[in-house]
Amino acid sequence: MVNEIKGIVFDLDGTLIHSAIDFPKMKLSMIEILEDNDVPKGMFTPKQTTVVIMAKAEEIWKEQGKEEAEVAEIREALEETMNRAELEVVSNIEEVEGASDALKSLKEKGYKLAILTRSHHTYATEALMKIGIHQCFDIILGRDETPKPKPYPEALRHTSKLMGLGIEEIIFVGDNHIDHASAVNAQCLFVGVRTGPRGDDSWAQSWPEIMLDSVGDLPGYLDGA
C-alpha cells in the first residue's frame, strides 16, 4: 500500500514545529466571548478542543434562533482571538529536529507535500518560512480552508482532491489522536509521530498502527516499507 503513495499531508504544530501557543489561555478568551453571547456559563472548559467548542456553540445559537449576521460577528471575534494567540509566538517557533531535512528529501523523491492544520493560514505560512521549508509544500490549508475541519473526513478528502490524488494515494502524518481520527474517518493511511507536546497523552489511548519517533524518520520508513 505504501508503494502506491504519491502524496504526504502533514499536521503542523507538534509534527513539524514546536510552538508555544498558550492554548488554555486562548480557549478561556474564546469561552468568555461565547458566554457574553448567550452561551450558558460553565458549559465549556479549556480542556475541550476548539472544534467541539465551536460546533456546540453553533448548535446553541441555532436553537436560540440567533440571527446569522450576529453569529458571523461572533465568529469573527473568535477568529481574531485565535489568530492573535498564534501569531504572537511565531518568533519563538523551532522545527522538530530533522524535519527540514526530511521534507527536502521527500520533495526530491517526488512526493507531493501538503499542510493540513487547524491553525490560521498566515500563522502556518510564517511558521514554515521561519524554519526554511515553506517552498517544500504544494498546498497549505489552514483553519476554515476545508469544508469541515479535522477530525471530519471532509478535511483530508478535500486536501487530497486539491493535490490531484485519491485518498488511497496519500499518507497523513500527525502527532495526536485528533489527527489519527481524521485519517480513520477519511479512510486514509496514517503515520503517528511522538513529538507532540503532551507525549503519550496526545493519543488518548488511541494508538496508531504506525508510530515513528519523529518526522525525521519518515523518509527511511517509506524507503523500507
Protein Blocks (a to p, Z undefined) as FASTA:
>chain_A
ZZmpcbdcddfehilpccfbdfklmmmmmmmmmmmnopaehkacfkbcfklmmmmmmmmm
mmnopafklmmmmmmmmmmmmmmmmmmmmmmpccdehklmmmmmmmmnopacddddfbdf
klmmmmmmmnopmmmpmbdcdehiafbdcfbfklmmmmmmmnopafklcccddfbfklmm
mmmmnopacdddfkbfnlmmlnnopacfbdcfblklmmmmmmmZZ
